[in-house]
Amino acid sequence: MKEIVIAFRSWQEARHFIQQQNLLRGVLWPGILYSLFAVIGLILFVISSNDAVSWMSATLGIEQWLQKERSEWLSFLFVMNGMMLRLVLLLFYFALFKNLILVVGAPAFAYLSEKTEALLENNQHRFYWDVVWKDAQRGIRLAIKNTGLEALYFGGLILLALIPVAGWITPLIGLLMQGYYFGFAMLDYSFARSQLTPSQSAVFCSHHKGLAIGNGLLFFAMHLFVLLAPAYAIIAATFSVRQIKKV
């Protein structure tokens, strides 16, 4: 819980930091790219999610069975499961979309994280492409690895979502998992500058899940202001790591 509070505070500090350092213009351009991908992803989800749920229902013969049983209680249970399944599919689509953004935007995230830390330490920020690209490559590898892991876990959640009552908790599990992996990706840029290896970074996040989940959940909340969500996340992650170092 303490780490989630640190993550929440970091987002508030990121807001003040962006205003004080006049970074609003610099954080908008990666946000515009993110928003374009978000719109495309949403359109694809709306088109295909209903087809996916209908295909599963037809394959399992659920609708025919319900018509045969004529039970309002059973119908209610499976309507709820259909809603949960759609939510899990939405989160899965978002996971794929999010990791695509982490790959495409890796150079921008690496640069912004580096610049934030330099400003916080009152150092003059010097741009070196080789340094930024090295951190960006690490971010790309992590995003690709996490895509595989999330796809595996979401496969299990989709199956669990088909089970009445027990499947109703799957959207919450999916949301927390998404928050963790996104927060992990944002925090890793700071860990790279601290000379932590990818495996050490993974161990740190596994021991400080609240920090990663808190950052990721606030990233979801920031979609009310979608243009600013990615930049806020990377700046807030930089603040979070500095706070943890002080503890």
MARTOR-983919 format. One record per residue (C-alpha): residue number from 1; x, y, z. Coordinates in Angstrom, 3 decimals, decimal comma. Layout:
+-----+----------+----------+----------+
| num |        X |        Y |        Z |
+-----+----------+----------+----------+
| NUM |        X |        Y |        Z |
...
+-----+----------+----------+----------+
//
This chain:
+-----+----------+----------+----------+
| num |        X |        Y |        Z |
+-----+----------+----------+----------+
|   1 |    0,000 |    0,000 |    0,000 |
|   2 |    2,867 |    2,366 |    0,823 |
|   3 |    4,323 |    1,897 |   -2,665 |
|   4 |    0,958 |    2,597 |   -4,308 |
|   5 |    0,816 |    5,869 |   -2,334 |
|   6 |    4,337 |    6,727 |   -3,587 |
|   7 |    3,200 |    6,057 |   -7,155 |
|   8 |    0,141 |    8,297 |   -6,724 |
|   9 |    2,256 |   11,094 |   -5,263 |
|  10 |    4,704 |   10,760 |   -8,129 |
|  11 |    1,965 |   11,462 |  -10,635 |
|  12 |    1,047 |   14,644 |   -8,760 |
|  13 |    4,711 |   15,653 |   -8,676 |
|  14 |    4,957 |   14,930 |  -12,401 |
|  15 |    2,125 |   17,369 |  -13,071 |
|  16 |    3,873 |   20,158 |  -11,158 |
|  17 |    7,212 |   19,267 |  -12,761 |
|  18 |    5,821 |   19,522 |  -16,299 |
|  19 |    4,358 |   22,946 |  -15,495 |
|  20 |    7,501 |   24,259 |  -13,767 |
|  21 |    9,885 |   23,068 |  -16,484 |
|  22 |    7,612 |   24,143 |  -19,373 |
|  23 |    7,629 |   20,613 |  -20,778 |
|  24 |    4,042 |   20,612 |  -22,002 |
|  25 |    5,038 |   21,136 |  -25,621 |
|  26 |    7,619 |   18,380 |  -25,427 |
|  27 |    5,203 |   15,812 |  -23,979 |
|  28 |    2,431 |   16,454 |  -26,481 |
|  29 |    4,025 |   15,026 |  -29,618 |
|  30 |    4,441 |   11,450 |  -28,301 |
|  31 |    0,919 |   11,801 |  -26,912 |
|  32 |   -0,476 |   12,662 |  -30,347 |
|  33 |    1,078 |    9,498 |  -31,783 |
|  34 |   -0,337 |    7,516 |  -28,863 |
|  35 |   -3,821 |    8,946 |  -29,408 |
|  36 |   -3,806 |    8,027 |  -33,096 |
|  37 |   -2,926 |    4,426 |  -32,231 |
|  38 |   -5,586 |    4,466 |  -29,480 |
|  39 |   -8,344 |    5,435 |  -31,923 |
|  40 |   -7,261 |    2,749 |  -34,415 |
|  41 |   -7,104 |    0,141 |  -31,642 |
|  42 |  -10,577 |    1,051 |  -30,358 |
|  43 |  -12,078 |    0,742 |  -33,840 |
|  44 |  -10,486 |   -2,691 |  -34,309 |
|  45 |  -11,772 |   -3,817 |  -30,906 |
|  46 |  -15,366 |   -2,727 |  -31,589 |
|  47 |  -15,333 |   -4,512 |  -34,948 |
|  48 |  -13,880 |   -7,797 |  -33,745 |
|  49 |  -14,889 |   -8,265 |  -30,079 |
|  50 |  -18,553 |   -9,043 |  -30,768 |
|  51 |  -17,537 |  -11,491 |  -33,475 |
|  52 |  -15,129 |  -13,218 |  -31,072 |
|  53 |  -17,731 |  -13,578 |  -28,307 |
|  54 |  -20,387 |  -14,779 |  -30,774 |
|  55 |  -17,958 |  -17,329 |  -32,223 |
|  56 |  -17,119 |  -18,690 |  -28,756 |
|  57 |  -20,810 |  -18,904 |  -27,847 |
|  58 |  -21,653 |  -20,730 |  -31,079 |
|  59 |  -18,688 |  -23,084 |  -30,778 |
|  60 |  -19,619 |  -24,061 |  -27,226 |
|  61 |  -23,342 |  -24,235 |  -28,049 |
|  62 |  -24,245 |  -21,923 |  -25,155 |
|  63 |  -27,168 |  -20,121 |  -26,840 |
|  64 |  -28,860 |  -23,353 |  -27,943 |
|  65 |  -28,431 |  -24,818 |  -24,457 |
|  66 |  -29,927 |  -21,730 |  -22,797 |
|  67 |  -32,899 |  -21,758 |  -25,158 |
|  68 |  -33,467 |  -25,402 |  -24,279 |
|  69 |  -33,228 |  -24,814 |  -20,505 |
|  70 |  -35,331 |  -21,601 |  -20,533 |
|  71 |  -33,921 |  -20,511 |  -17,184 |
|  72 |  -33,785 |  -16,787 |  -16,403 |
|  73 |  -31,141 |  -17,427 |  -13,752 |
|  74 |  -28,883 |  -19,278 |  -16,162 |
|  75 |  -29,439 |  -16,595 |  -18,802 |
|  76 |  -28,418 |  -13,918 |  -16,284 |
|  77 |  -25,260 |  -15,838 |  -15,370 |
|  78 |  -24,170 |  -16,185 |  -18,977 |
|  79 |  -25,041 |  -12,566 |  -19,821 |
|  80 |  -22,753 |  -11,517 |  -16,973 |
|  81 |  -20,054 |  -13,865 |  -18,233 |
|  82 |  -20,409 |  -12,372 |  -21,697 |
|  83 |  -19,826 |   -8,913 |  -20,241 |
|  84 |  -16,787 |  -10,091 |  -18,283 |
|  85 |  -15,399 |  -11,801 |  -21,387 |
|  86 |  -15,768 |   -8,598 |  -23,412 |
|  87 |  -13,964 |   -6,640 |  -20,689 |
|  88 |  -11,117 |   -9,177 |  -20,627 |
|  89 |  -10,876 |   -9,017 |  -24,425 |
|  90 |  -10,788 |   -5,219 |  -24,217 |
|  91 |   -7,915 |   -5,411 |  -21,731 |
|  92 |   -6,124 |   -7,917 |  -23,968 |
|  93 |   -6,468 |   -5,618 |  -26,966 |
|  94 |   -5,191 |   -2,780 |  -24,828 |
|  95 |   -2,210 |   -4,895 |  -23,742 |
|  96 |   -1,241 |   -5,482 |  -27,380 |
|  97 |   -1,772 |   -1,809 |  -28,210 |
|  98 |    0,139 |   -0,643 |  -25,135 |
|  99 |    3,145 |   -2,820 |  -25,945 |
| 100 |    3,126 |   -1,597 |  -29,547 |
| 101 |    3,334 |    1,952 |  -28,205 |
| 102 |    6,154 |    0,952 |  -25,858 |
| 103 |    8,089 |   -0,372 |  -28,872 |
| 104 |    7,374 |    2,548 |  -31,215 |
| 105 |    7,802 |    5,208 |  -28,541 |
| 106 |   10,858 |    3,689 |  -26,810 |
| 107 |   13,323 |    6,394 |  -28,005 |
| 108 |   10,986 |    9,166 |  -26,825 |
| 109 |   10,426 |    7,486 |  -23,450 |
| 110 |   14,169 |    6,927 |  -22,944 |
| 111 |   14,927 |   10,564 |  -23,803 |
| 112 |   12,169 |   11,953 |  -21,576 |
| 113 |   13,206 |    9,796 |  -18,606 |
| 114 |   16,841 |   10,849 |  -19,016 |
| 115 |   15,923 |   14,529 |  -19,311 |
| 116 |   13,645 |   14,377 |  -16,252 |
| 117 |   16,385 |   12,935 |  -14,058 |
| 118 |   18,917 |   15,516 |  -15,291 |
| 119 |   16,537 |   18,375 |  -14,458 |
| 120 |   15,775 |   16,916 |  -11,018 |
| 121 |   19,506 |   16,735 |  -10,245 |
| 122 |   20,072 |   20,267 |  -11,607 |
| 123 |   22,423 |   18,929 |  -14,249 |
| 124 |   22,658 |   20,197 |  -17,784 |
| 125 |   20,999 |   17,680 |  -20,039 |
| 126 |   23,062 |   16,635 |  -23,032 |
| 127 |   21,492 |   14,562 |  -25,753 |
| 128 |   23,546 |   11,584 |  -26,925 |
| 129 |   21,738 |    9,412 |  -29,436 |
| 130 |   23,814 |    6,315 |  -28,682 |
| 131 |   22,864 |    6,470 |  -24,985 |
| 132 |   19,172 |    7,060 |  -25,733 |
| 133 |   19,124 |    4,288 |  -28,351 |
| 134 |   20,764 |    1,836 |  -25,955 |
| 135 |   18,031 |    2,447 |  -23,348 |
| 136 |   15,376 |    2,383 |  -26,086 |
| 137 |   16,572 |   -1,033 |  -27,299 |
| 138 |   16,294 |   -2,362 |  -23,762 |
| 139 |   12,758 |   -0,961 |  -23,541 |
| 140 |   11,835 |   -2,594 |  -26,858 |
| 141 |   13,149 |   -5,996 |  -25,743 |
| 142 |   11,216 |   -5,717 |  -22,471 |
| 143 |    7,993 |   -4,775 |  -24,303 |
| 144 |    8,325 |   -7,765 |  -26,651 |
| 145 |    8,994 |  -10,128 |  -23,742 |
| 146 |    6,048 |   -8,762 |  -21,761 |
| 147 |    3,775 |   -9,116 |  -24,797 |
| 148 |    4,410 |  -12,862 |  -24,791 |
| 149 |    3,821 |  -13,163 |  -21,050 |
| 150 |    0,633 |  -11,102 |  -21,109 |
| 151 |   -0,728 |  -13,064 |  -24,084 |
| 152 |   -0,165 |  -16,278 |  -22,122 |
| 153 |   -1,835 |  -14,948 |  -18,979 |
| 154 |   -4,759 |  -13,434 |  -20,880 |
| 155 |   -5,331 |  -16,788 |  -22,566 |
| 156 |   -5,918 |  -18,222 |  -19,092 |
| 157 |   -8,162 |  -15,291 |  -18,116 |
| 158 |  -10,282 |  -15,736 |  -21,244 |
| 159 |  -10,868 |  -19,384 |  -20,334 |
| 160 |  -11,625 |  -18,444 |  -16,722 |
| 161 |  -14,081 |  -15,761 |  -17,899 |
| 162 |  -16,213 |  -18,522 |  -19,438 |
| 163 |  -16,877 |  -20,020 |  -15,994 |
| 164 |  -20,032 |  -18,596 |  -14,336 |
| 165 |  -19,462 |  -16,493 |  -11,177 |
| 166 |  -15,763 |  -17,415 |  -10,893 |
| 167 |  -15,119 |  -15,608 |  -14,186 |
| 168 |  -16,524 |  -12,327 |  -12,896 |
| 169 |  -13,240 |  -11,458 |  -11,188 |
| 170 |  -11,206 |  -11,749 |  -14,402 |
| 171 |  -11,462 |   -8,050 |  -15,463 |
| 172 |  -10,006 |   -6,971 |  -12,109 |
| 173 |   -7,159 |   -9,472 |  -12,425 |
| 174 |   -6,543 |   -8,302 |  -15,989 |
| 175 |   -6,527 |   -4,648 |  -14,950 |
| 176 |   -4,016 |   -5,227 |  -12,138 |
| 177 |   -1,829 |   -7,315 |  -14,449 |
| 178 |   -1,906 |   -4,588 |  -17,096 |
| 179 |   -1,010 |   -1,969 |  -14,502 |
| 180 |    1,910 |   -4,045 |  -13,270 |
| 181 |    3,465 |   -4,682 |  -16,680 |
| 182 |    3,036 |   -1,104 |  -17,872 |
| 183 |    4,448 |    0,304 |  -14,632 |
| 184 |    7,347 |   -2,150 |  -14,880 |
| 185 |    8,152 |   -0,898 |  -18,396 |
| 186 |    8,114 |    2,750 |  -17,285 |
| 187 |   10,228 |    2,124 |  -14,176 |
| 188 |   12,810 |    0,132 |  -16,125 |
| 189 |   14,138 |    3,248 |  -17,891 |
| 190 |   15,274 |    4,608 |  -14,530 |
| 191 |   16,657 |    1,227 |  -13,496 |
| 192 |   18,721 |    1,099 |  -16,697 |
| 193 |   20,441 |    4,373 |  -15,747 |
| 194 |   21,085 |    2,933 |  -12,274 |
| 195 |   23,018 |    0,095 |  -13,972 |
| 196 |   20,509 |   -2,595 |  -12,993 |
| 197 |   20,411 |   -5,518 |  -15,385 |
| 198 |   17,018 |   -6,487 |  -16,893 |
| 199 |   16,816 |   -9,471 |  -14,543 |
| 200 |   17,620 |   -7,269 |  -11,520 |
| 201 |   14,963 |   -4,815 |  -12,669 |
| 202 |   12,426 |   -7,658 |  -12,892 |
| 203 |   13,313 |   -8,861 |   -9,389 |
| 204 |   12,963 |   -5,328 |   -7,997 |
| 205 |    9,510 |   -4,897 |   -9,537 |
| 206 |    8,393 |   -8,315 |   -8,312 |
| 207 |    9,330 |   -7,201 |   -4,781 |
| 208 |    7,712 |   -3,764 |   -5,226 |
| 209 |    4,553 |   -4,649 |   -7,123 |
| 210 |    2,633 |   -1,749 |   -5,573 |
| 211 |    4,959 |    0,769 |   -7,201 |
| 212 |    4,504 |   -0,733 |  -10,668 |
| 213 |    0,745 |   -1,317 |  -10,285 |
| 214 |    0,163 |    2,201 |   -8,921 |
| 215 |    1,954 |    3,775 |  -11,874 |
| 216 |    0,079 |    1,577 |  -14,348 |
| 217 |   -3,357 |    2,192 |  -12,820 |
| 218 |   -2,878 |    5,941 |  -12,916 |
| 219 |   -1,848 |    5,574 |  -16,548 |
| 220 |   -5,297 |    4,055 |  -17,152 |
| 221 |   -6,953 |    6,909 |  -15,242 |
| 222 |   -5,068 |    9,475 |  -17,339 |
| 223 |   -6,922 |    8,300 |  -20,442 |
| 224 |   -9,423 |   11,034 |  -19,675 |
| 225 |   -6,574 |   13,208 |  -20,967 |
| 226 |   -5,129 |   10,647 |  -23,346 |
| 227 |   -2,622 |   12,999 |  -25,009 |
| 228 |   -0,715 |   13,395 |  -21,745 |
| 229 |   -0,887 |    9,810 |  -20,477 |
| 230 |    2,420 |    8,388 |  -21,822 |
| 231 |    4,582 |   11,372 |  -20,825 |
| 232 |    3,049 |   11,581 |  -17,361 |
| 233 |    3,733 |    7,875 |  -16,872 |
| 234 |    7,449 |    8,049 |  -17,695 |
| 235 |    8,024 |   11,233 |  -15,652 |
| 236 |    6,054 |    9,851 |  -12,684 |
| 237 |    8,051 |    6,599 |  -12,879 |
| 238 |   11,285 |    8,603 |  -12,638 |
| 239 |    9,952 |   10,335 |   -9,516 |
| 240 |    8,862 |    6,983 |   -8,051 |
| 241 |   12,314 |    5,424 |   -8,395 |
| 242 |   13,931 |    8,458 |   -6,747 |
| 243 |   11,495 |    8,171 |   -3,840 |
| 244 |   12,209 |    4,452 |   -3,396 |
| 245 |   15,959 |    5,134 |   -3,358 |
| 246 |   15,433 |    7,555 |   -0,463 |
| 247 |   13,433 |    5,054 |    1,612 |
+-----+----------+----------+----------+
//
